[in-house]
Amino acid sequence: MAIRSIDVGSKKLVGAGVLLSYGDTPVTVTLDTSEDLLNEGVNPAVVEFKFLSDSKKESRVERKPQNKLQMTLHFYNFESAIGQTNVEPLRLGNTIIDNKPKYLFLNFRISKIGKIREVAYNFYLLDTETWD
């Protein structure tokens, strides 16, 4: 039996997964917009995860919009073996579905052991601009 949809309260889960990457190799997630997840008939939405280190040593995420349908997220200093997550999901953008605004959010958990990085991600579509 396949799952058709998952709702977490009023939040619609539109994409989720866990993947392993090697080293600091970027990861690209393409959301299929042809199934009414975002905008029917529009090109896929693309989110790229880049893993970086710098002298600040604090973990942080910086959003780098590339265009209307592509976002690069810079994950700085995500090196913990026990994993790091965002406590409040990150708003990535918005779209219009059935003449109503919808907002795309990302929740993630990232851990690293040696050169292997595990990335767990959930994409949510909300009717409101804020997570609350």
Secondary structure, DSSP 8 states (H G I E B T S, - for coil): -----EEETTEEEEEEEEEEEETT--EEEEE-GGGSSS-TTS--EEEEEEEE--TT---EEEEEEEETTEEEEEEES---SS-EE-SS-EEEEEEEETTEEEEEEEEEEEEEETTEEEEEEEEEEESSSS--
